[in-house]
Amino acid sequence: MRKEYDFSKLKGRRNPYARRLKKPVTIRIGVDVIDYFNELSEETGIPYQTLINLYLRDCVVHQRKLSIDWVS
């Protein structure tokens, strides 16, 4: 392996799959939930939005579902 490489002539290329990886959405989340993930973010050093995404992904992988009973 070379000690030095010349990257000055390389052309940058965007990831063609980047659009499929994540999609920006607007949702309303409770302040207490945001505070919880912000505190967890400070402890772990992981951004809070990433933590929320990881938690939701875990729910998808394990097919967790809420059991909500609406009382009329």
C-alpha positions in Angstrom: 0.0 0.0 0.0 1.2 3.5 -0.8 2.1 5.9 1.9 0.5 8.8 0.0 -2.4 9.0 -2.4 -3.3 11.9 -4.7 -7.0 12.5 -4.3 -7.0 15.9 -6.0 -8.2 14.4 -9.4 -11.0 12.4 -8.0 -14.6 13.5 -8.6 -17.0 13.4 -5.8 -20.1 11.2 -6.2 -23.3 11.3 -4.2 -24.8 8.2 -2.6 -27.5 7.1 -5.1 -29.4 5.4 -2.2 -29.4 8.4 0.2 -33.0 9.3 -0.6 -34.2 5.9 0.3 -32.4 5.8 3.7 -34.3 8.4 5.6 -37.3 10.7 5.0 -37.9 13.9 6.9 -41.2 14.1 8.6 -43.0 16.5 10.9 -44.6 15.0 14.0 -45.7 16.4 17.3 -44.0 14.8 20.3 -44.6 15.5 23.9 -42.1 17.7 25.7 -41.5 15.0 28.3 -40.5 12.5 25.6 -38.1 15.0 24.0 -36.6 15.7 27.5 -36.2 12.0 28.1 -34.3 11.5 24.8 -32.3 14.7 25.3 -31.1 13.4 28.7 -30.3 10.0 27.2 -28.4 11.8 24.4 -26.2 13.6 26.9 -25.4 10.3 28.7 -24.6 8.4 25.5 -23.2 11.1 23.2 -25.7 10.0 20.5 -27.9 12.8 19.0 -31.5 12.6 20.4 -33.1 12.2 16.9 -30.8 9.2 16.2 -31.9 7.7 19.6 -35.6 8.2 18.7 -35.0 6.6 15.3 -33.1 3.6 16.9 -36.0 3.1 19.3 -38.6 3.2 16.6 -36.5 0.9 14.4 -36.3 -1.6 17.4 -40.1 -1.5 17.6 -40.3 -2.3 13.9 -37.8 -5.1 14.0 -39.6 -6.8 17.0 -43.0 -5.9 15.6 -44.1 -4.3 18.9 -47.6 -3.0 19.0 -49.5 -0.9 21.5 -52.5 -2.2 23.2 -54.8 0.8 23.6 -58.4 0.5 24.8 -60.4 3.6 24.2 -63.1 4.2 26.7 -66.3 5.8 25.4 
